[in-house]
Amino acid sequence: MEPLIVLVVVTIAILIAGIAGINRLRPWPVALRGGVAAMFILTGTVHFVWMREKLIGMVPPFLPYPDFIVTLTGLLELAGAVGLLWRPTAPWAAGGLSLLLIVMFPANVHYALSDLAAKPDDALFPRTLMQIVFLSASLAIMIFYLRHRSLPITHGSRLSDSKD
């Protein structure tokens, strides 16, 4: 639930900052990039601290080296978050994070159906809904920037505001 809260709160905060007059933060794709990046900074960080053992336990037992998998996915999440913050790499980072969400979904299913799930939001239905929200956000970023990649960057113009 915490990643969803971070995604929503940071996205709304950036949208409010844009409305308050910070023009570079006004376009919705910029706000969404910031929210998704903040979410993946949080989730990537917990691969190394706080929840590492729980995440290792989430790895389905048929996969070898669960500690390596958790380390690798944490690094990929952090790299993707950084990539979202730089406009030229945003569509590729969003695409990579989308793929990562899909590849990691079986771990969420395994966790939700195991004895490890303790809270109501650990159940399969809420976890699946959150994954759909995360995937939708990352795909929206990727699609937007791929569709608008050929537009020129003209700082201070409405065209710049609408595509960044």
Backbone as a chain_set.jsonl record, in Angstrom:
{"seq": "MEPLIVLVVVTIAILIAGIAGINRLRPWPVALRGGVAAMFILTGTVHFVWMREKLIGMVPPFLPYPDFIVTLTGLLELAGAVGLLWRPTAPWAAGGLSLLLIVMFPANVHYALSDLAAKPDDALFPRTLMQIVFLSASLAIMIFYLRHRSLPITHGSRLSDSKD", "coords": {"N": [[0.819, -1.2, 0.0], [2.019, 1.215, 0.678], [3.728, 1.966, -1.538], [1.755, 2.721, -3.426], [0.553, 4.88, -2.141], [2.737, 6.67, -2.07], [3.122, 7.058, -4.834], [0.677, 8.345, -5.563], [0.578, 10.616, -3.803], [2.993, 12.029, -4.355], [2.706, 12.521, -7.102], [0.398, 14.154, -7.096], [1.377, 16.277, -5.527], [3.352, 17.328, -7.213], [1.768, 18.103, -9.385], [0.278, 20.113, -8.113], [2.332, 21.915, -7.522], [2.963, 22.651, -10.117], [0.571, 23.918, -10.897], [0.708, 26.004, -9.116], [2.57, 27.615, -10.24], [5.092, 26.74, -11.107], [6.157, 26.194, -14.008], [7.492, 24.122, -15.453], [6.735, 21.887, -14.101], [4.11, 21.612, -14.609], [2.862, 20.007, -16.74], [0.973, 16.974, -17.003], [2.396, 14.532, -17.628], [4.95, 14.987, -16.568], [4.464, 15.231, -13.842], [3.476, 12.659, -13.335], [5.714, 11.133, -14.02], [7.43, 11.937, -11.937], [6.01, 10.97, -9.697], [5.94, 8.173, -10.203], [8.673, 7.685, -10.294], [9.401, 8.331, -7.636], [7.985, 6.342, -6.308], [9.305, 4.015, -7.258], [11.843, 4.52, -6.273], [11.378, 4.211, -3.568], [10.468, 1.465, -3.522], [12.662, 0.196, -4.683], [14.668, 0.772, -2.846], [13.853, -0.67, -0.569], [14.59, -3.182, -1.273], [17.07, -3.51, -0.315], [17.205, -2.627, 2.296], [15.236, -2.683, 5.314], [12.971, -4.404, 4.257], [14.198, -6.562, 3.047], [14.561, -9.376, 3.645], [11.916, -10.259, 3.654], [11.231, -9.781, 0.975], [12.99, -11.546, -0.291], [11.838, -13.903, 0.558], [9.515, -13.761, -0.926], [10.16, -14.531, -3.483], [9.411, -16.914, -5.89], [9.744, -20.422, -5.168], [10.818, -22.027, -7.194], [12.663, -20.569, -8.542], [16.134, -19.966, -8.835], [18.676, -18.68, -6.582], [17.45, -16.531, -4.885], [18.231, -14.287, -3.332], [20.018, -12.943, -5.006], [18.269, -12.315, -7.087], [16.542, -10.512, -5.825], [18.351, -8.461, -5.251], [19.146, -7.724, -7.863], [16.656, -6.926, -9.024], [16.064, -4.8, -7.344], [18.149, -3.003, -7.96], [17.512, -2.555, -10.661], [15.025, -1.308, -10.39], [15.77, 1.065, -9.066], [17.513, 2.177, -10.993], [15.697, 2.501, -13.095], [13.986, 4.401, -11.945], [15.673, 6.639, -11.783], [16.134, 6.964, -14.512], [13.587, 7.776, -15.344], [13.513, 10.395, -14.539], [14.98, 11.917, -16.275], [14.283, 13.396, -19.21], [15.029, 12.482, -21.936], [15.516, 9.741, -21.51], [13.226, 8.818, -20.375], [10.979, 7.429, -21.739], [12.145, 4.946, -22.275], [13.005, 4.065, -19.791], [10.518, 3.908, -18.521], [9.349, 1.916, -20.086], [11.069, -0.241, -19.507], [10.609, -0.493, -16.741], [7.916, -1.168, -16.833], [8.04, -3.684, -18.034], [9.517, -4.962, -16.052], [7.665, -4.909, -13.924], [5.776, -6.698, -14.938], [7.271, -9.068, -15.166], [7.922, -9.497, -12.497], [5.481, -9.999, -11.359], [4.614, -12.715, -10.837], [5.923, -13.221, -8.384], [4.457, -11.625, -6.663], [2.008, -12.936, -6.782], [2.744, -15.45, -5.747], [3.478, -14.646, -3.15], [1.036, -13.56, -2.181], [-0.568, -15.81, -2.103], [0.693, -17.393, -0.301], [1.641, -18.371, 3.084], [2.838, -16.166, 4.069], [1.607, -13.737, 3.623], [0.007, -11.322, 5.459], [-1.488, -8.987, 5.96], [-4.583, -7.347, 4.972], [-4.23, -5.975, 2.504], [-2.295, -7.5, 1.372], [-3.422, -9.594, 0.096], [-4.372, -11.379, -2.921], [-6.158, -10.035, -4.755], [-6.156, -7.149, -4.016], [-3.367, -6.712, -4.353], [-3.041, -7.276, -7.038], [-4.647, -5.29, -8.202], [-3.175, -3.005, -7.434], [-0.809, -3.487, -8.849], [-1.78, -3.251, -11.433], [-2.4, -0.517, -11.477], [0.202, 0.562, -11.146], [1.47, -0.463, -13.43], [-0.136, 0.676, -15.42], [0.459, 3.39, -15.032], [3.237, 3.494, -15.628], [3.2, 2.597, -18.276], [1.647, 4.616, -19.438], [3.382, 6.795, -19.293], [5.484, 5.888, -20.936], [4.161, 5.563, -23.438], [3.182, 8.186, -23.907], [5.598, 9.709, -24.17], [6.881, 8.393, -26.264], [5.116, 8.879, -28.351], [5.368, 11.63, -28.553], [7.991, 12.174, -29.126], [9.201, 13.357, -31.346], [8.711, 16.037, -31.312], [9.904, 19.391, -31.218], [12.107, 20.79, -28.733], [11.371, 23.626, -27.152], [12.13, 25.844, -24.999], [10.164, 27.49, -22.589], [7.947, 27.78, -24.142], [4.532, 26.902, -24.873], [4.459, 24.5, -26.16], [6.707, 23.175, -25.226], [5.929, 22.934, -22.56], [3.771, 21.207, -22.835], [4.802, 18.772, -23.532], [6.714, 17.866, -21.781]], "CA": [[0.0, 0.0, 0.0], [2.891, 2.389, 0.75], [4.11, 2.452, -2.879], [0.611, 3.394, -4.043], [0.421, 6.175, -1.465], [3.829, 7.519, -2.562], [2.8, 7.403, -6.228], [-0.424, 9.314, -5.607], [0.914, 11.853, -3.089], [4.041, 12.768, -5.079], [2.121, 12.998, -8.361], [-0.478, 15.291, -6.774], [2.223, 17.396, -5.068], [3.988, 17.939, -8.39], [0.701, 18.796, -10.114], [-0.029, 21.346, -7.364], [3.456, 22.835, -7.749], [2.78, 23.169, -11.472], [-0.546, 24.869, -10.863], [1.146, 27.153, -8.322], [3.42, 28.497, -11.029], [6.339, 26.141, -11.602], [5.674, 25.745, -15.312], [8.095, 22.85, -15.877], [6.05, 20.8, -13.398], [2.684, 21.668, -14.911], [2.276, 18.933, -17.551], [0.691, 15.741, -16.261], [3.422, 13.484, -17.728], [6.053, 15.305, -15.66], [4.001, 14.867, -12.499], [3.401, 11.205, -13.257], [7.107, 10.658, -13.961], [7.917, 12.162, -10.577], [5.329, 10.041, -8.789], [6.408, 6.804, -10.455], [10.075, 7.632, -9.869], [9.424, 8.28, -6.166], [7.518, 5.018, -5.91], [10.349, 3.025, -7.506], [12.943, 4.771, -5.331], [10.965, 3.543, -2.333], [10.462, 0.007, -3.648], [14.026, -0.247, -4.936], [15.425, 0.89, -1.602], [13.514, -1.734, 0.386], [15.269, -4.409, -1.678], [18.364, -3.536, 0.368], [17.002, -2.343, 3.721], [13.916, -2.83, 5.902], [12.149, -5.558, 3.862], [14.967, -7.461, 2.183], [14.265, -10.787, 3.929], [10.538, -10.514, 3.201], [11.269, -9.847, -0.485], [13.638, -12.804, -0.658], [10.811, -14.923, 0.777], [8.48, -13.654, -1.961], [10.625, -15.127, -4.736], [8.898, -18.284, -6.009], [10.8, -21.388, -4.835], [11.419, -22.668, -8.371], [13.719, -19.699, -9.064], [17.373, -20.07, -8.055], [19.357, -17.475, -6.093], [16.479, -15.462, -4.595], [18.884, -13.066, -2.843], [20.53, -12.253, -6.193], [17.114, -11.775, -7.817], [16.08, -9.326, -5.093], [19.361, -7.414, -5.465], [19.055, -7.289, -9.262], [15.421, -6.175, -9.262], [16.199, -3.527, -6.635], [19.004, -2.126, -8.781], [16.761, -2.176, -11.861], [14.014, -0.331, -9.985], [16.442, 2.344, -8.81], [17.979, 2.704, -12.282], [14.51, 2.953, -13.823], [13.517, 5.643, -11.322], [16.57, 7.707, -12.241], [15.856, 7.149, -15.941], [12.338, 8.523, -15.506], [13.706, 11.808, -14.214], [15.647, 12.586, -17.393], [13.323, 13.284, -20.307], [15.42, 11.617, -23.065], [15.475, 8.317, -21.178], [11.952, 8.509, -19.714], [10.165, 6.353, -22.329], [12.854, 3.662, -22.168], [12.925, 3.688, -18.379], [9.134, 3.504, -18.257], [9.157, 0.615, -20.731], [11.79, -1.235, -18.716], [9.897, -0.691, -15.483], [6.69, -1.9, -17.157], [8.446, -5.074, -18.221], [9.898, -5.466, -14.733], [6.424, -5.166, -13.179], [5.162, -7.917, -15.48], [8.133, -10.202, -14.821], [7.893, -9.704, -11.052], [4.125, -10.278, -10.878], [4.492, -14.034, -10.196], [6.349, -13.133, -6.98], [3.309, -11.084, -5.933], [1.019, -14.016, -6.691], [3.291, -16.415, -4.791], [3.388, -14.053, -1.815], [-0.369, -13.417, -1.788], [-1.151, -17.131, -1.869], [1.488, -18.101, 0.71], [1.35, -18.059, 4.482], [3.559, -14.943, 4.42], [0.701, -12.589, 3.521], [-0.636, -11.137, 6.758], [-2.399, -7.846, 5.964], [-5.603, -7.445, 3.92], [-3.743, -5.519, 1.204], [-1.383, -8.512, 0.853], [-4.208, -10.58, -0.644], [-4.131, -11.351, -4.361], [-6.949, -9.02, -5.462], [-5.589, -5.807, -3.86], [-2.02, -6.653, -4.937], [-3.214, -7.234, -8.489], [-5.132, -3.945, -8.541], [-2.056, -2.06, -7.324], [0.1, -3.739, -9.971], [-2.424, -2.68, -12.621], [-2.201, 0.938, -11.38], [1.618, 0.841, -11.398], [1.733, -0.763, -14.836], [-0.822, 1.7, -16.217], [1.214, 4.644, -14.921], [4.496, 3.404, -16.376], [2.879, 2.523, -19.704], [1.189, 5.942, -19.867], [4.594, 7.598, -19.494], [6.18, 5.393, -22.124], [3.372, 5.87, -24.639], [3.172, 9.632, -24.128], [6.887, 10.216, -24.653], [7.167, 7.834, -27.585], [4.259, 9.596, -29.303], [5.773, 13.033, -28.637], [9.457, 12.26, -29.186], [9.7, 14.138, -32.475], [8.413, 17.457, -31.14], [11.101, 20.14, -30.815], [12.131, 21.364, -27.39], [11.492, 25.083, -27.193], [11.909, 26.236, -23.612], [9.332, 28.66, -22.348], [6.75, 27.785, -24.983], [3.483, 25.963, -24.473], [4.815, 23.209, -26.738], [7.633, 22.565, -24.271], [5.165, 22.578, -21.371], [2.827, 20.127, -23.084], [5.431, 17.484, -23.794], [7.708, 17.484, -20.778]], "C": [[0.863, 1.265, 0.0], [3.34, 2.869, -0.626], [2.972, 3.196, -3.584], [0.415, 4.788, -3.44], [1.495, 7.14, -1.966], [3.544, 7.972, -3.986], [1.753, 8.51, -6.289], [-0.019, 10.644, -4.982], [1.95, 12.674, -3.856], [3.501, 13.316, -6.395], [1.244, 14.218, -8.107], [0.345, 16.497, -6.327], [2.889, 18.094, -6.248], [2.954, 18.676, -9.229], [0.352, 20.125, -9.432], [1.09, 22.366, -7.551], [3.373, 23.439, -9.148], [1.679, 24.205, -11.545], [-0.145, 26.14, -10.126], [2.139, 28.042, -9.066], [4.745, 27.937, -11.492], [6.003, 25.446, -12.919], [6.243, 24.404, -15.757], [7.432, 21.654, -15.206], [4.567, 20.722, -13.742], [2.165, 20.484, -15.716], [2.094, 17.636, -16.752], [1.759, 14.667, -16.451], [4.615, 13.729, -16.807], [5.671, 14.905, -14.243], [3.96, 13.352, -12.329], [4.796, 10.586, -13.228], [7.675, 10.801, -12.558], [7.3, 11.197, -9.583], [5.81, 8.615, -8.955], [7.868, 6.664, -10.025], [10.171, 7.534, -8.347], [9.0, 6.899, -5.67], [8.618, 3.973, -6.102], [11.606, 3.286, -6.676], [12.628, 4.092, -4.0], [11.081, 2.023, -2.475], [11.858, -0.536, -3.939], [14.872, -0.229, -3.677], [15.123, -0.265, -0.649], [14.071, -3.092, -0.047], [16.584, -4.589, -0.928], [18.251, -3.303, 1.869], [15.537, -2.571, 4.069], [13.227, -4.149, 5.546], [12.911, -6.602, 3.053], [14.603, -8.935, 2.406], [12.849, -11.162, 3.468], [10.504, -10.643, 1.677], [11.946, -11.121, -0.974], [12.646, -13.952, -0.489], [9.7, -14.899, -0.256], [8.88, -14.327, -3.272], [10.1, -16.561, -4.804], [10.02, -19.311, -5.846], [11.456, -22.054, -6.043], [12.529, -21.813, -8.996], [14.975, -19.82, -8.201], [17.857, -18.691, -7.602], [18.401, -16.32, -5.782], [17.127, -14.179, -4.081], [19.474, -12.268, -3.999], [19.391, -11.604, -6.971], [16.614, -10.503, -7.138], [17.065, -8.169, -5.283], [19.238, -6.85, -6.878], [17.796, -6.457, -9.501], [15.444, -4.837, -8.525], [17.041, -2.531, -7.411], [18.27, -1.661, -10.031], [15.675, -1.154, -11.529], [14.638, 1.043, -9.741], [16.941, 2.977, -10.105], [16.807, 3.232, -13.107], [13.969, 4.258, -13.271], [14.364, 6.824, -11.768], [16.313, 8.002, -13.719], [14.577, 7.919, -16.205], [12.532, 10.023, -15.318], [14.421, 12.596, -15.302], [14.817, 12.333, -18.64], [13.776, 12.38, -21.462], [15.349, 10.121, -22.763], [14.13, 7.884, -20.593], [11.158, 7.404, -20.41], [10.823, 4.98, -22.186], [12.836, 3.17, -20.727], [11.525, 3.198, -18.034], [8.84, 2.143, -18.884], [9.849, -0.493, -19.954], [11.105, -1.53, -17.399], [8.579, -1.428, -15.703], [6.991, -3.388, -17.314], [8.819, -5.702, -16.875], [8.667, -5.775, -13.882], [5.764, -6.461, -13.642], [5.959, -9.149, -15.051], [8.064, -10.516, -13.325], [6.503, -10.069, -10.523], [3.976, -11.68, -10.275], [4.953, -14.047, -8.734], [5.217, -12.575, -6.121], [2.229, -12.146, -5.747], [1.483, -15.042, -5.652], [3.139, -15.901, -3.363], [1.942, -14.012, -1.329], [-0.999, -14.76, -1.442], [-0.405, -17.941, -0.81], [1.008, -17.738, 2.114], [2.02, -16.764, 4.93], [2.644, -13.722, 4.44], [-0.103, -12.466, 4.812], [-1.698, -10.04, 6.75], [-3.443, -8.009, 4.845], [-5.103, -6.996, 2.539], [-2.659, -6.436, 0.636], [-2.108, -9.573, 0.029], [-4.042, -10.36, -2.154], [-4.895, -10.23, -5.067], [-6.399, -7.609, -5.257], [-4.198, -5.67, -4.477], [-2.115, -6.549, -6.455], [-3.702, -5.857, -8.926], [-4.014, -2.912, -8.466], [-1.076, -2.248, -8.484], [-0.475, -3.164, -11.27], [-2.252, -1.156, -12.631], [-0.758, 1.286, -11.723], [1.963, 0.627, -12.865], [1.076, 0.278, -15.743], [-0.056, 3.019, -16.195], [2.496, 4.581, -15.741], [4.243, 3.304, -17.879], [2.395, 3.869, -20.246], [2.378, 6.856, -20.137], [5.286, 7.183, -20.781], [5.448, 5.796, -23.403], [3.376, 7.358, -24.928], [4.477, 10.103, -24.759], [7.297, 9.599, -25.983], [6.342, 8.538, -28.665], [4.74, 11.026, -29.543], [7.28, 13.217, -28.782], [9.971, 13.139, -30.308], [9.411, 15.628, -32.349], [9.66, 18.195, -30.682], [10.973, 20.653, -29.387], [12.363, 22.861, -27.542], [11.138, 25.588, -25.809], [11.093, 27.507, -23.528], [8.088, 28.686, -23.206], [5.741, 26.781, -24.427], [3.788, 24.583, -25.018], [5.759, 22.467, -25.789], [6.867, 22.103, -23.042], [4.289, 21.352, -21.626], [3.51, 18.791, -23.294], [6.42, 17.053, -22.743], [7.044, 17.12, -19.528]], "O": [[0.49, 2.271, -0.604], [3.338, 4.075, -0.872], [3.211, 4.194, -4.263], [0.143, 5.751, -4.157], [1.2, 8.3, -2.254], [3.708, 9.149, -4.308], [1.935, 9.502, -6.994], [-0.251, 11.697, -5.576], [1.798, 13.888, -3.991], [3.803, 14.451, -6.764], [1.339, 15.211, -8.829], [0.039, 17.626, -6.712], [2.977, 19.322, -6.274], [3.233, 19.763, -9.735], [0.154, 21.139, -10.103], [0.821, 23.555, -7.721], [3.682, 24.616, -9.335], [1.836, 25.247, -12.18], [-0.603, 27.23, -10.47], [2.509, 29.107, -8.571], [5.466, 28.619, -12.22], [5.619, 24.277, -12.945], [5.531, 23.62, -16.385], [7.552, 20.528, -15.688], [3.851, 19.865, -13.226], [1.088, 19.984, -15.395], [2.941, 17.259, -15.942], [2.021, 13.93, -15.502], [5.225, 12.777, -16.318], [6.472, 14.304, -13.526], [4.367, 12.829, -11.292], [5.036, 9.625, -12.497], [8.328, 9.889, -12.05], [7.997, 10.665, -8.718], [6.062, 7.92, -7.97], [8.256, 5.643, -9.457], [10.948, 6.732, -7.829], [9.584, 6.358, -4.73], [8.846, 3.142, -5.222], [12.361, 2.353, -6.405], [13.497, 3.476, -3.384], [11.716, 1.368, -1.648], [12.199, -1.627, -3.482], [15.699, -1.116, -3.465], [16.028, -0.783, 0.005], [14.031, -4.05, 0.725], [17.147, -5.683, -0.905], [19.115, -3.738, 2.631], [14.693, -2.64, 3.176], [12.925, -4.939, 6.44], [12.284, -7.457, 2.427], [14.364, -9.661, 1.441], [12.626, -12.258, 2.953], [9.821, -11.519, 1.146], [11.517, -11.71, -1.966], [12.618, -14.873, -1.306], [9.013, -15.901, -0.449], [8.016, -14.658, -4.084], [10.318, -17.342, -3.877], [11.13, -19.094, -6.332], [12.555, -22.595, -5.917], [13.251, -22.281, -9.877], [14.89, -19.78, -6.973], [17.484, -17.669, -8.179], [18.532, -15.241, -6.36], [16.63, -13.089, -4.362], [19.437, -11.038, -3.978], [19.524, -10.481, -7.458], [16.298, -9.523, -7.813], [16.649, -7.024, -5.457], [19.227, -5.633, -7.064], [17.867, -5.393, -10.116], [14.905, -3.847, -9.021], [16.691, -1.356, -7.511], [18.39, -0.501, -10.424], [15.434, -0.232, -12.309], [14.092, 2.062, -10.164], [16.807, 4.186, -10.294], [16.91, 4.283, -13.74], [13.541, 5.127, -14.03], [13.835, 7.887, -12.094], [16.279, 9.164, -14.125], [14.49, 8.645, -17.195], [11.789, 10.825, -15.884], [14.46, 13.825, -15.248], [14.665, 11.191, -19.074], [12.975, 11.574, -21.935], [15.143, 9.318, -23.673], [13.923, 6.697, -20.342], [10.69, 6.496, -19.723], [10.138, 3.974, -21.998], [12.666, 1.976, -20.481], [11.365, 2.195, -17.339], [8.161, 1.313, -18.281], [9.278, -1.567, -19.763], [11.024, -2.685, -16.981], [8.167, -2.224, -14.859], [6.274, -4.237, -16.784], [8.467, -6.851, -16.605], [8.632, -6.795, -13.194], [5.253, -7.229, -12.826], [5.384, -10.151, -14.626], [8.14, -11.681, -12.934], [6.367, -10.414, -9.349], [3.268, -11.827, -9.28], [4.42, -14.812, -7.93], [5.035, -13.0, -4.981], [1.613, -12.24, -4.685], [0.71, -15.45, -4.786], [2.72, -16.64, -2.472], [1.657, -14.387, -0.192], [-1.872, -14.833, -0.576], [-0.822, -19.045, -0.461], [0.106, -16.921, 2.299], [1.796, -16.31, 6.052], [2.884, -12.777, 5.192], [-0.807, -13.395, 5.206], [-2.702, -10.147, 7.455], [-3.204, -8.734, 3.878], [-5.501, -7.564, 1.522], [-2.153, -6.188, -0.458], [-1.467, -10.365, -0.662], [-3.625, -9.289, -2.595], [-4.318, -9.539, -5.907], [-6.185, -6.911, -6.248], [-3.878, -4.633, -5.059], [-1.352, -5.814, -7.081], [-3.216, -5.316, -9.92], [-3.911, -2.041, -9.33], [-0.572, -1.269, -9.035], [0.268, -2.65, -12.107], [-1.988, -0.571, -13.681], [-0.514, 2.205, -12.505], [2.665, 1.438, -13.47], [1.675, 0.708, -16.728], [0.065, 3.687, -17.222], [2.808, 5.52, -16.472], [4.997, 3.87, -18.67], [2.698, 4.223, -21.386], [2.374, 7.61, -21.111], [5.631, 8.022, -21.612], [6.06, 6.311, -24.339], [3.554, 7.761, -26.077], [4.465, 10.813, -25.764], [8.004, 10.242, -26.758], [6.831, 8.762, -29.772], [4.537, 11.571, -30.627], [7.787, 14.32, -28.576], [11.098, 13.627, -30.223], [9.83, 16.407, -33.205], [10.404, 17.685, -29.844], [9.873, 20.914, -28.9], [13.417, 23.299, -28.002], [9.96, 25.742, -25.486], [11.296, 28.461, -24.28], [7.237, 29.553, -23.009], [6.08, 25.923, -23.611], [3.414, 23.585, -24.402], [5.612, 21.263, -25.58], [7.114, 21.012, -22.529], [4.088, 20.541, -20.722], [2.844, 17.757, -23.238], [6.929, 15.935, -22.821], [7.711, 16.767, -18.555]]}, "num_chains": 1, "name": "protein.A"}
